[in-house]
Amino acid sequence: PEVVRNEAASRFEATVDGWLCVADYRIEDGRLVLPSVRVPAAVEGRGIASALTRTAVDWARGQGMEVLPRCPYVQAWLRRHPDDRRHA
């Protein structure tokens, strides 16, 4: 899915089959904090949460920020993607 950063709402988002999927964030002390990733049950299992997380981590990297994964999904995603752990 196409993921965009919605700066006004402090989230990365994608709309899939009419459903809004989001990775909320906030910036604290120059770090990107990811407290939650939400994908409606109707569109689960399509890699949407992974795409949201990947986009957020890549954006943080581009900004020279560390990622603070407060969301259990993001924590697990970073464990599965060790190349991105250096940013967490």
DSSP file (Angstrom, degrees, kcal/mol; ACC not computed):
  #  RESIDUE AA STRUCTURE BP1 BP2  ACC     N-H-->O    O-->H-N    N-H-->O    O-->H-N    TCO  KAPPA ALPHA  PHI   PSI    X-CA   Y-CA   Z-CA
    1    1 A P              0   0    0      0, 0.0     2,-0.5     0, 0.0    15,-0.1   0.000 360.0 360.0 360.0 155.0    0.0    0.0    0.0
    2    2 A E        -     0   0    0     13,-0.2     2,-0.4     2,-0.0    13,-0.4  -0.696 360.0-161.0 -79.0 122.9    1.0    3.6   -0.5
    3    3 A V        -     0   0    0     -2,-0.5     2,-0.3    11,-0.1    11,-0.2  -0.902   9.2-175.5-108.8 133.1    2.0    5.0    2.9
    4    4 A V  E     -A   13   0A   0      9,-2.6     9,-3.0    -2,-0.4     2,-0.6  -0.915  27.0-119.6-125.4 153.6    2.1    8.8    3.5
    5    5 A R  E     -A   12   0A   0     -2,-0.3     2,-1.0     7,-0.2     7,-0.2  -0.838  18.9-161.8 -92.2 121.0    3.2   10.9    6.5
    6    6 A N  E >>> -A   11   0A   0      5,-3.4     5,-1.7    -2,-0.6     4,-0.7  -0.817  10.2-179.0-102.0  90.8    0.4   13.0    7.8
    7    7 A E  G >45S+     0   0    0     -2,-1.0     3,-0.8     1,-0.2    -1,-0.2   0.871  77.3  57.6 -61.8 -39.0    2.4   15.5    9.8
    8    8 A A  G 345S+     0   0    0      1,-0.3    -1,-0.2    -3,-0.1    -2,-0.0   0.843 115.6  36.4 -61.4 -34.6   -0.7   17.4   11.0
    9    9 A A  G <45S-     0   0    0     -3,-0.5    -1,-0.3     2,-0.2    -2,-0.2   0.429 108.0-125.0 -97.4  -0.7   -2.1   14.2   12.6
   10   10 A S  T <<5S+     0   0    0     -3,-0.8    15,-2.5    -4,-0.7     2,-0.3   0.950  72.1 103.1  53.7  55.5    1.3   12.9   13.7
   11   11 A R  E   < -AB   6  24A   0     -5,-1.7    -5,-3.4    13,-0.2     2,-0.4  -0.994  69.5-126.2-158.3 156.9    0.9    9.6   11.9
   12   12 A F  E     -AB   5  23A   0     11,-2.4    11,-2.5    -2,-0.3     2,-0.3  -0.871  43.4-175.8 -98.1 140.5    1.9    7.5    8.9
   13   13 A E  E     -AB   4  22A   0     -9,-3.0    -9,-2.6    -2,-0.4     2,-0.3  -0.970  25.2-175.6-145.2 155.8   -1.2    6.3    7.1
   14   14 A A  E     - B   0  21A   0      7,-2.2     7,-2.9    -2,-0.3     2,-0.6  -0.987  19.0-142.7-144.9 141.8   -2.4    4.2    4.3
   15   15 A T  E     - B   0  20A   0    -13,-0.4     2,-0.5    -2,-0.3   -13,-0.2  -0.946  21.7-177.9-108.8 122.0   -6.0    3.6    3.1
   16   16 A V  E >  S- B   0  19A   0      3,-2.6     3,-2.5    -2,-0.6    -2,-0.0  -0.978  70.4 -19.7-124.9 120.8   -6.7    0.1    1.9
   17   17 A D  T 3  S-     0   0    0     -2,-0.5    -1,-0.1     1,-0.3     3,-0.1   0.844 129.6 -51.4  50.3  37.0  -10.0   -0.9    0.5
   18   18 A G  T 3  S+     0   0    0      1,-0.3     2,-0.4    -3,-0.0    -1,-0.3   0.410 113.7 120.8  85.2  -2.6  -11.5    2.2    2.2
   19   19 A W  E <   -B   16   0A   0     -3,-2.5    -3,-2.6    21,-0.1     2,-0.5  -0.820  60.1-133.4 -99.7 132.2  -10.0    1.4    5.6
   20   20 A L  E     -B   15   0A   0     -2,-0.4     2,-0.4    -5,-0.2    -5,-0.2  -0.730  22.5-171.7 -85.3 125.8   -7.6    3.8    7.3
   21   21 A C  E     -B   14   0A   0     -7,-2.9    -7,-2.2    -2,-0.5     2,-0.3  -0.953  11.4-174.8-117.5 135.9   -4.5    2.2    8.7
   22   22 A V  E     -BC  13  38A   0     16,-2.3    16,-3.6    -2,-0.4     2,-0.5  -0.955  32.3-159.0-139.5 151.9   -2.1    4.2   10.9
   23   23 A A  E     -BC  12  37A   0    -11,-2.5   -11,-2.4    -2,-0.3    14,-0.2  -0.948  31.0-148.6-121.5 105.5    1.2    4.2   12.7
   24   24 A D  E     +BC  11  36A   0     12,-1.8    12,-0.6    -2,-0.5     2,-0.3  -0.392  22.7 174.9 -71.6 150.5    1.0    7.0   15.3
   25   25 A Y  E     -     0   0A   0    -15,-2.5     2,-0.3     9,-0.2     9,-0.2  -0.974  20.2-169.2-148.7 164.4    4.1    8.8   16.2
   26   26 A R  E     - C   0  33A   0      7,-1.7     7,-3.2    -2,-0.3     2,-0.6  -0.968  24.2-126.4-147.4 157.5    5.5   11.7   18.3
   27   27 A I  E     + C   0  32A   0     -2,-0.3     2,-0.4     5,-0.2     5,-0.2  -0.931  30.7 173.6-110.0 121.9    8.9   13.3   18.3
   28   28 A E  E >   - C   0  31A   0      3,-2.4     3,-2.0    -2,-0.6    -2,-0.1  -0.994  68.1 -16.9-130.8 125.7   10.6   13.5   21.7
   29   29 A D  T 3  S-     0   0    0     -2,-0.4    -1,-0.1     1,-0.3     3,-0.1   0.854 127.9 -52.1  50.5  40.4   14.2   14.7   22.3
   30   30 A G  T 3  S+     0   0    0      1,-0.2    36,-0.5    35,-0.1     2,-0.4   0.651 116.4 113.2  74.3  14.3   15.0   14.2   18.6
   31   31 A R  E <   -Cd  28  66A   0     -3,-2.0    -3,-2.4    34,-0.2     2,-0.7  -0.916  68.3-123.9-119.8 147.4   13.7   10.6   18.6
   32   32 A L  E     -Cd  27  67A   0     34,-2.8    36,-3.1    -2,-0.4     2,-0.5  -0.808  26.0-160.0 -89.9 114.9   10.7    9.1   16.8
   33   33 A V  E     -Cd  26  68A   0     -7,-3.2    -7,-1.7    -2,-0.7    34,-0.0  -0.842   3.8-164.2 -97.3 127.5    8.5    7.4   19.3
   34   34 A L  E     + d   0  69A   0     34,-2.5    37,-1.9    -2,-0.5    36,-1.2  -0.861  16.7 167.2-113.7  95.5    6.1    4.8   17.8
   35   35 A P  E     +     0   0A   0      0, 0.0     2,-0.3     0, 0.0    -1,-0.1   0.745  61.8   6.3 -82.9 -23.5    3.3    4.1   20.4
   36   36 A S  E     -C   24   0A   0    -12,-0.6   -12,-1.8    35,-0.1     2,-0.4  -0.988  44.4-160.8-161.7 148.6    0.9    2.2   18.2
   37   37 A V  E     -C   23   0A   0     -2,-0.3     2,-0.5   -14,-0.2   -14,-0.3  -1.000  22.1-168.0-125.9 128.2    0.2    0.7   14.8
   38   38 A R  E     +C   22   0A   0    -16,-3.6   -16,-2.3    -2,-0.4    -2,-0.0  -0.969  14.2 169.4-128.1 123.5   -3.5    0.1   14.0
   39   39 A V        -     0   0    0     -2,-0.5   -18,-0.1   -18,-0.2     5,-0.1  -0.992  37.2-117.9-128.9 121.5   -4.8   -1.9   11.1
   40   40 A P    >   -     0   0    0      0, 0.0     3,-2.0     0, 0.0     4,-0.3  -0.246  23.7-118.3 -58.6 146.0   -8.6   -2.8   11.0
   41   41 A A  G >  S+     0   0    0      1,-0.3     3,-1.2     2,-0.2     0, 0.0   0.809 109.8  69.1 -54.9 -32.6   -9.4   -6.5   11.1
   42   42 A A  G 3  S+     0   0    0      1,-0.3    -1,-0.3   -25,-0.0   -23,-0.0   0.735 112.4  28.9 -62.1 -22.2  -11.0   -6.3    7.7
   43   43 A V  G X  S+     0   0    0     -3,-2.0     3,-0.6     3,-0.0     5,-0.3   0.179  90.0 129.4-125.4  17.8   -7.6   -5.7    6.0
   44   44 A E  T <   +     0   0    0     -3,-1.2    -3,-0.0    -4,-0.3     0, 0.0  -0.247  58.2  41.0 -65.7 159.5   -5.3   -7.5    8.4
   45   45 A G  T 3  S+     0   0    0      1,-0.1    -1,-0.2     0, 0.0    -4,-0.0   0.630  83.5 101.0  81.2  14.0   -2.7  -10.0    7.0
   46   46 A R  S <  S-     0   0    0     -3,-0.6    -2,-0.1     0, 0.0    -1,-0.1   0.289  98.5-102.7-113.0   8.6   -1.7   -8.0    4.0
   47   47 A G  S  > S+     0   0    0      3,-0.0     4,-2.1     4,-0.0     5,-0.1   0.645  81.7 130.7  81.8  14.1    1.6   -6.6    5.3
   48   48 A I  H  > S+     0   0    0     -5,-0.3     4,-2.6     2,-0.2     5,-0.2   0.928  70.6  49.6 -69.3 -45.2    0.1   -3.2    5.9
   49   49 A A  H  > S+     0   0    0      1,-0.2     4,-2.4     2,-0.2    -1,-0.2   0.893 111.8  50.7 -60.9 -38.5    1.4   -2.9    9.5
   50   50 A S  H  > S+     0   0    0      2,-0.2     4,-3.0     1,-0.2    -1,-0.2   0.913 109.8  49.4 -64.1 -43.1    4.9   -3.8    8.1
   51   51 A A  H  X S+     0   0    0     -4,-2.1     4,-2.3     2,-0.2    -2,-0.2   0.903 111.6  49.1 -64.3 -41.1    4.7   -1.2    5.4
   52   52 A L  H  X S+     0   0    0     -4,-2.6     4,-2.1     2,-0.2    -2,-0.2   0.929 114.6  45.0 -61.8 -45.1    3.6    1.5    7.9
   53   53 A T  H  X S+     0   0    0     -4,-2.4     4,-2.8    -5,-0.2     5,-0.2   0.928 111.8  51.5 -66.4 -45.8    6.5    0.5   10.2
   54   54 A R  H  X S+     0   0    0     -4,-3.0     4,-2.7     1,-0.2     5,-0.2   0.915 111.0  48.6 -57.3 -44.7    9.0    0.3    7.4
   55   55 A T  H  X S+     0   0    0     -4,-2.3     4,-2.5    -5,-0.2    -1,-0.2   0.912 112.3  48.2 -64.0 -42.4    8.0    3.8    6.2
   56   56 A A  H  X S+     0   0    0     -4,-2.1     4,-2.5     2,-0.2    -2,-0.2   0.925 113.9  46.1 -63.8 -45.3    8.3    5.3    9.7
   57   57 A V  H  X S+     0   0    0     -4,-2.8     4,-2.5     2,-0.2    -2,-0.2   0.915 113.8  48.7 -65.1 -43.1   11.7    3.7   10.4
   58   58 A D  H  X S+     0   0    0     -4,-2.7     4,-2.3    -5,-0.2    -1,-0.2   0.900 111.4  50.1 -63.8 -40.1   13.0    4.8    7.0
   59   59 A W  H  X S+     0   0    0     -4,-2.5     4,-1.3    -5,-0.2    -2,-0.2   0.933 110.6  49.4 -63.0 -45.2   11.7    8.3    7.6
   60   60 A A  H  X>S+     0   0    0     -4,-2.5     5,-2.9     1,-0.2     4,-0.5   0.919 109.9  51.6 -59.6 -44.1   13.4    8.5   11.0
   61   61 A R  H ><5S+     0   0    0     -4,-2.5     3,-1.4     1,-0.2    -1,-0.2   0.919 107.6  52.3 -57.9 -45.1   16.7    7.2    9.4
   62   62 A G  H 3<5S+     0   0    0     -4,-2.3    -1,-0.2     1,-0.3    -2,-0.2   0.761 110.6  48.3 -63.7 -25.2   16.4   10.0    6.8
   63   63 A Q  H 3<5S-     0   0    0     -4,-1.3    -1,-0.3    -3,-0.5    -2,-0.2   0.454 116.2-114.4 -92.1  -2.7   16.0   12.6    9.6
   64   64 A G  T <<5S+     0   0    0     -3,-1.4     2,-0.3    -4,-0.5    -3,-0.2   0.771  70.0 141.8  74.3  26.2   18.9   11.2   11.6
   65   65 A M      < -     0   0    0     -5,-2.9    -1,-0.3    -6,-0.2     2,-0.2  -0.708  50.6-128.7-102.2 150.4   16.6   10.1   14.4
   66   66 A E  E     -d   31   0A   0    -36,-0.5   -34,-2.8    -2,-0.3     2,-0.5  -0.565  26.8-125.4 -82.0 159.4   16.6    7.0   16.6
   67   67 A V  E     -d   32   0A   0     20,-4.2   -34,-0.2    -2,-0.2   -10,-0.0  -0.934  13.6-160.2-109.8 130.8   13.3    5.0   16.9
   68   68 A L  E     -d   33   0A   0    -36,-3.1   -34,-2.5    -2,-0.5     2,-1.2  -0.913  13.4-154.0-107.6 103.2   11.7    4.3   20.2
   69   69 A P  E     +d   34   0A   0      0, 0.0   -36,-0.1     0, 0.0    -2,-0.0  -0.645  30.2 158.3 -83.7  97.0    9.4    1.4   19.7
   70   70 A R        +     0   0    0    -36,-1.2   -37,-0.0    -2,-1.2     3,-0.0   0.694  54.4  85.5 -87.1 -21.6    6.7    1.6   22.3
   71   71 A C  S  > S-     0   0    0    -37,-1.9     4,-2.4    -3,-0.2     5,-0.2  -0.663  77.9-137.9 -82.4 131.1    4.3   -0.5   20.3
   72   72 A P  H  > S+     0   0    0      0, 0.0     4,-2.4     0, 0.0     5,-0.2   0.862 104.9  54.5 -56.5 -36.3    4.6   -4.3   20.7
   73   73 A Y  H  > S+     0   0    0      2,-0.2     4,-2.7     1,-0.2     5,-0.2   0.945 108.8  46.8 -63.6 -45.9    4.2   -4.8   17.0
   74   74 A V  H  > S+     0   0    0      2,-0.2     4,-2.5     1,-0.2    -1,-0.2   0.891 110.7  53.2 -63.8 -38.9    7.0   -2.3   16.2
   75   75 A Q  H  X S+     0   0    0     -4,-2.4     4,-1.6     1,-0.2    -1,-0.2   0.937 112.5  44.1 -59.6 -46.5    9.2   -4.0   18.8
   76   76 A A  H  X S+     0   0    0     -4,-2.4     4,-1.8     2,-0.2    -2,-0.2   0.889 111.2  54.5 -66.2 -39.4    8.6   -7.4   17.1
   77   77 A W  H  X S+     0   0    0     -4,-2.7     4,-1.0     1,-0.2    -2,-0.2   0.915 107.1  50.4 -60.7 -43.8    9.1   -6.0   13.6
   78   78 A L  H  < S+     0   0    0     -4,-2.5     7,-0.3     1,-0.2    -1,-0.2   0.852 107.8  53.4 -65.1 -34.0   12.5   -4.6   14.6
   79   79 A R  H  < S+     0   0    0     -4,-1.6    -1,-0.2     1,-0.2    -2,-0.2   0.869 110.5  47.6 -65.7 -35.4   13.5   -8.0   16.0
   80   80 A R  H  < S+     0   0    0     -4,-1.8    -1,-0.2     1,-0.2    -2,-0.2   0.649 114.2  48.6 -79.2 -15.0   12.5   -9.5   12.6
   81   81 A H    >X  +     0   0    0     -4,-1.0     3,-2.1    -3,-0.2     4,-0.5  -0.662  66.4 173.1-124.2  73.7   14.5   -6.9   10.7
   82   82 A P  H >> S+     0   0    0      0, 0.0     3,-0.8     0, 0.0     4,-0.5   0.746  73.1  67.3 -59.6 -25.4   17.9   -6.7   12.4
   83   83 A D  H 34 S+     0   0    0      1,-0.2     3,-0.3     2,-0.2    -5,-0.1   0.783 104.6  45.3 -64.7 -23.8   19.3   -4.3    9.8
   84   84 A D  H X4 S+     0   0    0     -3,-2.1     3,-1.6    -6,-0.2    -1,-0.2   0.535  89.6  85.8 -95.0  -7.4   16.9   -1.7   11.2
   85   85 A R  H X< S+     0   0    0     -3,-0.8     3,-2.2    -4,-0.5    -1,-0.2   0.793  73.7  72.5 -65.2 -27.6   17.6   -2.4   14.8
   86   86 A R  T 3< S+     0   0    0     -4,-0.5    -1,-0.3     1,-0.3    -2,-0.1   0.704  96.0  53.9 -61.6 -16.0   20.6   -0.1   14.9
   87   87 A H  T <         0   0    0     -3,-1.6   -20,-4.2     1,-0.2    -1,-0.3   0.487 360.0 360.0 -93.9  -4.5   18.0    2.8   14.6
   88   88 A A    <         0   0    0     -3,-2.2    -1,-0.2   -22,-0.2    -2,-0.2   0.431 360.0 360.0-101.0 360.0   16.1    1.7   17.7
